């Protein structure tokens, strides 16, 4: 198990290693394996990159993000401009049906709504908008329609976990109520925790995943 000081140094090193992040603008605090990122960055995509970088570090049990996005003057845009760009990005970079995603922008914060069939479509919409200039944050309220009976969801998830050798599926408990999935148990790394969540989301019919898996070292 890493000491908090070593974990802090590792997170700082990972932030410095990622070229899309100005690590000098981000502070790192660690207590009992819980990492807090704070500071100011110039874009939402840089904030997102910092979160992803911290998650890659072995020993991170939980992550709190207190980073503010402060756009440079040249990156500031009106909400109407951002909304038009988001609409175009969804049309050009995804296979989603036109008008299936609703876009609302207020103060540079983008809220996505609407319905899709799969989680990967929900992620695609987020990815299409995340890199747009002027975006300060994103709330993804896109809902997933249930397309299959929920009775097969648990077995599908367990089979997916068993296929992926880096995860010991016996450490993970899967509970299904309707189209809602709750994961619990322990894994050895944040990457394994994310893989379990992705496996659940990759199962047809899942509308919500509550990931209560603990990273234990």
KESEMAR-891421 format. One record per residue: residue number from 1; residue in one letter; x, z, y of N, C-alpha, C in turn. Coordinates in steps of 0.2 Angstrom, whole numbers, plus 5000, padded with zeros to 4 digits. Atoms other than C-alpha are relative to their C-alpha. Layout:
BEGIN
REC   nr  rest   n_X   n_Z   n_Y  ca_X  ca_Z  ca_Y   c_X   c_Z   c_Y
REC  NUM     A     X     Z     Y     X     Z     Y     X     Z     Y
...
// end
This chain:
BEGIN
REC   nr  rest   n_X   n_Z   n_Y  ca_X  ca_Z  ca_Y   c_X   c_Z   c_Y
REC    1     X  5004  5000  4994  5000  5000  5000  5004  5000  5006
REC    2     X  4996  5001  4994  5007  4995  5017  4998  5006  5005
REC    3     X  5002  4995  4994  5009  5008  5031  4998  4996  5006
REC    4     X  5003  5003  4994  5000  5005  5047  5005  4996  5004
REC    5     X  4995  5003  4996  5016  5001  5056  5002  4993  4997
REC    6     X  4998  5006  5004  5021  4988  5043  4995  4995  5001
REC    7     X  5006  5005  4999  5004  4980  5044  4999  4997  5007
REC    8     X  5000  5003  4993  5004  4979  5063  5006  4995  5001
REC    9     X  4995  5005  4999  5021  4970  5062  4998  4994  4997
REC   10     X  5001  5006  5004  5015  4958  5049  4994  4996  5004
REC   11     X  5005  5003  4997  4999  4954  5059  5003  4997  5007
REC   12     X  4996  5003  4994  5010  4951  5075  5004  4994  4998
REC   13     X  4996  5006  5003  5021  4940  5065  4996  4994  4999
REC   14     X  5004  5005  5002  5007  4930  5059  4997  4997  5006
REC   15     X  5002  5003  4994  5000  4928  5076  5005  4996  5004
REC   16     X  4994  5004  4997  5017  4922  5083  5001  4994  4996
REC   17     X  4998  5006  5005  5019  4910  5068  4994  4994  5001
REC   18     X  5005  5005  4999  5002  4901  5072  5001  4997  5007
REC   19     X  4998  5003  4993  5006  4888  5086  4994  4999  5004
REC   20     X  5006  5001  4996  4988  4887  5092  4998  5007  5004
REC   21     X  5001  4993  4997  4989  4906  5098  5005  5002  5004
REC   22     X  4996  4997  4995  4997  4913  5113  5001  5008  4998
REC   23     X  5000  4993  5003  5002  4929  5104  5001  5006  5005
REC   24     X  4999  4996  4995  5008  4937  5120  4994  5003  5003
REC   25     X  5006  4998  4997  4990  4939  5126  4996  5004  4996
REC   26     X  5004  4996  5004  4984  4948  5111  5004  5006  4997
REC   27     X  4997  4994  5002  4987  4966  5107  4997  5002  4993
REC   28     X  5002  4999  5007  4986  4973  5089  5001  5008  4999
REC   29     X  4999  4993  5002  4982  4991  5084  4997  5001  4992
REC   30     X  5002  4999  5007  4980  4997  5066  4999  5008  4998
REC   31     X  5001  4993  5002  4973  5013  5059  4997  5000  4993
REC   32     X  5002  5000  5007  4971  5016  5040  4998  4993  4997
REC   33     X  5001  5007  5002  4972  4997  5037  4994  4996  5003
REC   34     X  5005  5003  4995  4958  4993  5050  5004  4997  5006
REC   35     X  4996  5004  4995  4966  4980  5062  4995  4999  5006
REC   36     X  5004  5001  4994  4959  4979  5080  5004  4995  5004
REC   37     X  4997  5005  4996  4963  4963  5090  4997  5001  5007
REC   38     X  5003  4999  4993  4961  4965  5109  5005  4995  5005
REC   39     X  4997  5004  4995  4966  4955  5125  4996  4994  5002
REC   40     X  5003  5006  4997  4962  4938  5133  5003  4994  4998
REC   41     X  4998  5007  5002  4963  4920  5127  4997  4995  5004
REC   42     X  5003  5005  4996  4960  4904  5135  4995  4995  4997
REC   43     X  5005  5004  5003  4948  4896  5123  4997  5004  4994
REC   44     X  5004  4997  5006  4935  4901  5109  5004  4998  4994
REC   45     X  4997  5002  5006  4945  4891  5096  5006  5004  4999
REC   46     X  4994  4995  5001  4961  4902  5100  4997  5007  4998
REC   47     X  5003  4993  5002  4950  4918  5098  4999  4999  4992
REC   48     X  5002  5001  5007  4944  4911  5081  5006  4999  4996
REC   49     X  4993  5001  5003  4962  4906  5076  5003  5007  4999
REC   50     X  4997  4993  5001  4968  4924  5079  4996  5004  4995
REC   51     X  5004  4996  5006  4954  4931  5068  5002  4997  4993
REC   52     X  4998  5003  5007  4958  4919  5054  5007  5002  4998
REC   53     X  4993  4998  5001  4977  4923  5056  5000  5007  4997
REC   54     X  5000  4993  5003  4974  4942  5054  4997  5000  4993
REC   55     X  5003  5000  5007  4963  4939  5039  5005  4998  4995
REC   56     X  4996  5003  5005  4977  4930  5030  5005  5006  4998
REC   57     X  4994  4995  5001  4989  4946  5031  4998  5004  4994
REC   58     X  5002  4995  5005  4989  4956  5015  5000  5007  5002
REC   59     X  5000  4993  4998  4984  4974  5017  4994  5001  5006
REC   60     X  5006  4999  4995  4970  4971  5031  4994  5001  4996
REC   61     X  5006  4998  5003  4955  4980  5025  4994  4999  5004
REC   62     X  5005  5002  4995  4944  4977  5040  5003  4998  5006
REC   63     X  4998  5003  4994  4945  4968  5056  4995  5001  5006
REC   64     X  5004  4999  4995  4938  4972  5073  5003  4996  5006
REC   65     X  4998  5005  4995  4939  4959  5087  4997  5001  5007
REC   66     X  5002  4998  4993  4939  4964  5105  5003  4995  5005
REC   67     X  4997  5005  4996  4946  4948  5112  4995  4996  5005
REC   68     X  5005  5004  4995  4938  4940  5128  5003  4993  5001
REC   69     X  4998  5007  4998  4938  4922  5132  5000  4999  5007
REC   70     X  5000  5001  4992  4943  4918  5150  5003  4993  5001
REC   71     X  4998  5008  4999  4943  4899  5153  5004  4999  5006
REC   72     X  4996  5002  4994  4956  4892  5164  4995  4995  5004
REC   73     X  5004  5004  4996  4948  4883  5179  4999  4993  4998
REC   74     X  5001  5007  5002  4951  4866  5172  4996  4999  4993
REC   75     X  5004  5001  5006  4942  4870  5156  4993  5002  5001
REC   76     X  5007  4998  4999  4926  4877  5164  4995  4994  5001
REC   77     X  5004  5005  5000  4911  4866  5162  4993  5003  5001
REC   78     X  5007  4997  4999  4892  4868  5166  4997  5000  4993
REC   79     X  5004  4999  5006  4880  4873  5152  4997  4994  4998
REC   80     X  5003  5007  5002  4872  4856  5153  5005  4995  4997
REC   81     X  4994  5004  5003  4889  4847  5150  5001  5002  4993
REC   82     X  4999  4997  5007  4892  4859  5135  4995  4998  4995
REC   83     X  5006  5001  5004  4875  4856  5128  5000  4992  4998
REC   84     X  5000  5007  5001  4877  4837  5129  5006  4998  4995
REC   85     X  4994  5001  5004  4894  4837  5121  4999  5003  4993
REC   86     X  5001  4997  5006  4888  4849  5107  4995  4995  4996
REC   87     X  5004  5004  5003  4874  4837  5103  5003  4994  4998
REC   88     X  4997  5006  5002  4885  4822  5103  5005  5002  4994
REC   89     X  4995  4998  5005  4898  4831  5092  4996  5001  4993
REC   90     X  5004  4999  5006  4884  4836  5079  4999  4993  4997
REC   91     X  5002  5007  5002  4879  4817  5079  5006  4996  4997
REC   92     X  4994  5004  5002  4897  4810  5077  5004  5003  4994
REC   93     X  4995  4997  5005  4905  4823  5065  4997  5003  4994
REC   94     X  5003  4998  5006  4892  4828  5053  4994  4995  4998
REC   95     X  5005  5004  5003  4879  4821  5042  4993  5003  5000
REC   96     X  5006  4996  4999  4865  4832  5048  4995  4995  5003
REC   97     X  5006  5004  4997  4848  4824  5052  5000  5001  5007
REC   98     X  5001  4999  4993  4846  4821  5070  4994  5004  5002
REC   99     X  5005  4996  4997  4837  4834  5080  4999  5006  4995
REC  100     X  5001  4994  5005  4838  4846  5064  5003  5006  5003
REC  101     X  4996  4994  4997  4850  4858  5074  4998  5000  5008
REC  102     X  5001  4998  4994  4844  4866  5090  5005  5003  5004
REC  103     X  4994  4998  4996  4857  4869  5104  4997  5004  5006
REC  104     X  5002  4997  4993  4855  4882  5118  5007  5003  5003
REC  105     X  4994  4998  4997  4869  4886  5130  4999  5004  5006
REC  106     X  5001  4996  4995  4870  4900  5142  5007  5004  5002
REC  107     X  4994  4997  4998  4885  4905  5152  5006  4998  4995
REC  108     X  4995  5002  5005  4896  4895  5140  5000  5002  4993
REC  109     X  5002  4997  5007  4889  4904  5125  4995  4995  4996
REC  110     X  5004  5004  5004  4882  4892  5112  4996  5003  4995
REC  111     X  5004  4997  5005  4868  4897  5101  4997  4994  4996
REC  112     X  5002  5006  5004  4864  4885  5086  4994  5003  4996
REC  113     X  5006  4998  5003  4847  4886  5078  4997  4994  4995
REC  114     X  5002  5006  5004  4837  4875  5065  5000  5002  4993
REC  115     X  5000  4999  5007  4836  4873  5046  5004  4995  4997
REC  116     X  4996  5004  5005  4848  4866  5033  4999  5002  4993
REC  117     X  5001  4999  5008  4848  4865  5014  5006  5004  4997
REC  118     X  4994  4997  5003  4866  4871  5011  5004  5004  5005
REC  119     X  4995  4997  4996  4879  4883  5018  5005  4996  5003
REC  120     X  4994  5004  4997  4892  4870  5020  4997  4996  5006
REC  121     X  5003  5003  4994  4880  4861  5032  5000  5004  5006
REC  122     X  5000  4995  4995  4878  4877  5042  5007  5000  5003
REC  123     X  4993  5000  4998  4897  4878  5043  5003  4994  5004
REC  124     X  4998  5006  4997  4899  4860  5047  4998  4999  5008
REC  125     X  5003  5000  4993  4888  4862  5063  5004  5005  5004
REC  126     X  4995  4995  4996  4899  4877  5068  5006  4997  5002
REC  127     X  4993  5004  5000  4915  4867  5065  5000  4995  5006
REC  128     X  5001  5005  4995  4908  4853  5076  5000  5002  5007
REC  129     X  5001  4997  4993  4905  4864  5091  5006  5004  5002
REC  130     X  4995  4995  4998  4919  4876  5090  5006  4998  5004
REC  131     X  4994  5002  4997  4933  4866  5097  4998  4997  5007
REC  132     X  5002  5004  4994  4923  4859  5112  5002  5004  5006
REC  133     X  4998  4997  4994  4930  4863  5129  4994  5003  5004
REC  134     X  5005  4996  4997  4921  4876  5139  4996  5005  4996
REC  135     X  5003  4996  5005  4914  4885  5124  5003  5007  5001
REC  136     X  4997  4994  5000  4916  4904  5126  4998  5004  4994
REC  137     X  5002  4997  5006  4907  4909  5110  4995  4997  4997
REC  138     X  5005  5003  5003  4895  4904  5097  4996  5005  4995
REC  139     X  5005  4996  5005  4880  4912  5088  4997  4995  4996
REC  140     X  5003  5005  5005  4875  4903  5072  4994  5003  4997
REC  141     X  5006  4998  5003  4857  4906  5069  4997  4995  4996
REC  142     X  5002  5005  5004  4855  4891  5058  4998  5003  4993
REC  143     X  5003  4997  5006  4844  4896  5043  5001  4995  4994
REC  144     X  4999  5004  5006  4846  4889  5025  4993  5001  4996
REC  145     X  5006  5000  5004  4830  4884  5016  5002  5001  4993
REC  146     X  4999  4999  5007  4828  4889  4998  4997  4994  4997
REC  147     X  5002  5006  5003  4828  4874  4987  4999  5001  4992
REC  148     X  5001  4999  5008  4828  4882  4969  4998  5007  4999
REC  149     X  5002  4993  5002  4822  4897  4960  5005  5005  5001
REC  150     X  4995  4995  4999  4831  4913  4965  5002  5003  4993
REC  151     X  4998  4997  5007  4831  4918  4946  5007  4998  4997
REC  152     X  4994  5003  5002  4846  4907  4943  5006  5002  5004
REC  153     X  4995  4999  4995  4856  4912  4958  5006  5005  4997
REC  154     X  4995  4995  5002  4865  4927  4950  5005  4997  4995
REC  155     X  4996  5003  5005  4871  4918  4935  5004  4995  5002
REC  156     X  4996  5006  4997  4877  4903  4945  5006  5003  5004
REC  157     X  4995  4997  4997  4887  4915  4956  5006  5003  4995
REC  158     X  4995  4997  5005  4895  4924  4941  5004  4995  4997
REC  159     X  4996  5005  5003  4900  4908  4933  5005  4997  5005
REC  160     X  4995  5003  4995  4908  4902  4949  5006  5005  5001
REC  161     X  4994  4995  5000  4918  4918  4950  5004  5000  4994
REC  162     X  4997  5000  5006  4923  4917  4932  5005  4993  5000
REC  163     X  4996  5006  5000  4930  4899  4935  5006  5000  5005
REC  164     X  4995  5000  4995  4941  4904  4949  5005  5006  4998
REC  165     X  4996  4995  5003  4956  4913  4941  5003  5005  5004
REC  166     X  4997  4995  4996  4963  4922  4956  4995  5006  5001
REC  167     X  5005  4995  5000  4947  4933  4955  4999  5003  4994
REC  168     X  5003  4997  5006  4943  4946  4942  4993  5002  5001
REC  169     X  5007  5000  4999  4925  4944  4942  4996  5006  4998
REC  170     X  5003  4994  5002  4922  4960  4933  5000  5006  5005
REC  171     X  4999  4995  4994  4927  4970  4949  4994  4999  5005
REC  172     X  5005  5001  4995  4912  4962  4958  4993  5000  4997
REC  173     X  5007  5000  5002  4894  4966  4957  4996  4996  5004
REC  174     X  5004  5005  4996  4881  4953  4962  4993  5003  4999
REC  175     X  5007  4998  5000  4863  4959  4966  4996  4994  5004
REC  176     X  5004  5005  4997  4850  4946  4970  4993  5002  5001
REC  177     X  5007  4999  4998  4833  4949  4979  4997  4994  5003
REC  178     X  5002  5006  4997  4824  4933  4982  5005  4995  5001
REC  179     X  4994  5004  4998  4836  4922  4991  5006  5003  5003
REC  180     X  4994  4996  4997  4847  4936  4997  5004  5003  4995
REC  181     X  4995  4998  5004  4863  4941  4989  5004  5005  5003
REC  182     X  4995  4995  4998  4873  4957  4990  5006  5001  4995
REC  183     X  4994  4999  5004  4891  4958  4984  5003  5007  5001
REC  184     X  4996  4994  4999  4900  4974  4981  5005  5001  4995
REC  185     X  4994  4999  5005  4915  4981  4971  5006  5000  5004
REC  186     X  4994  5000  4997  4933  4980  4975  5005  4994  4998
REC  187     X  4995  5005  5002  4947  4966  4976  5006  5002  5003
REC  188     X  4993  4998  4998  4965  4966  4980  5002  4997  5007
REC  189     X  4997  5003  4994  4966  4955  4995  4993  4998  5004
REC  190     X  5005  5002  4996  4955  4949  5010  4998  4993  4998
REC  191     X  5001  5007  5002  4957  4931  5003  4995  5000  4994
REC  192     X  5004  5000  5005  4949  4936  4987  4993  5002  5002
REC  193     X  5006  4998  4997  4935  4945  4997  4996  4993  5002
REC  194     X  5003  5006  4997  4932  4928  5006  4998  4995  4995
REC  195     X  5002  5005  5005  4932  4918  4990  4994  5002  4997
REC  196     X  5006  4998  5003  4919  4929  4983  4994  4998  5004
REC  197     X  5005  5002  4996  4908  4926  4998  4999  4993  5000
REC  198     X  5001  5008  5000  4911  4907  4998  4997  4998  4993
REC  199     X  5003  5002  5007  4906  4907  4979  4993  5001  5001
REC  200     X  5007  4999  4999  4890  4915  4984  4996  4995  5004
REC  201     X  5003  5005  4996  4886  4904  4998  5000  4993  4997
REC  202     X  5000  5007  5003  4890  4889  4987  4995  4999  4995
REC  203     X  5005  5000  5005  4876  4893  4976  4993  4997  5003
REC  204     X  5006  5002  4997  4860  4883  4979  4994  5005  5000
REC  205     X  5006  4995  4999  4845  4893  4986  5002  5006  5003
REC  206     X  4998  4994  4996  4855  4907  4994  4999  4999  5007
REC  207     X  5002  5000  4993  4849  4911  5011  5004  5005  5004
REC  208     X  4996  4994  4996  4859  4927  5016  5005  5003  4995
REC  209     X  4995  4996  5004  4875  4935  5009  5002  5006  5004
REC  210     X  4997  4994  4998  4879  4953  5012  5006  5002  4996
REC  211     X  4994  4999  5003  4897  4956  5008  5002  5007  5001
REC  212     X  4998  4993  5000  4900  4974  5004  5007  5001  4996
REC  213     X  4994  4999  5004  4916  4971  4994  5006  5003  5004
REC  214     X  4995  4996  4997  4930  4983  4998  5007  4997  4998
REC  215     X  4993  5002  5002  4949  4977  4999  5004  5007  4999
REC  216     X  4997  4994  5002  4958  4990  4990  5008  4999  4998
REC  217     X  4993  5001  5001  4977  4992  4989  5004  5006  4997
// end
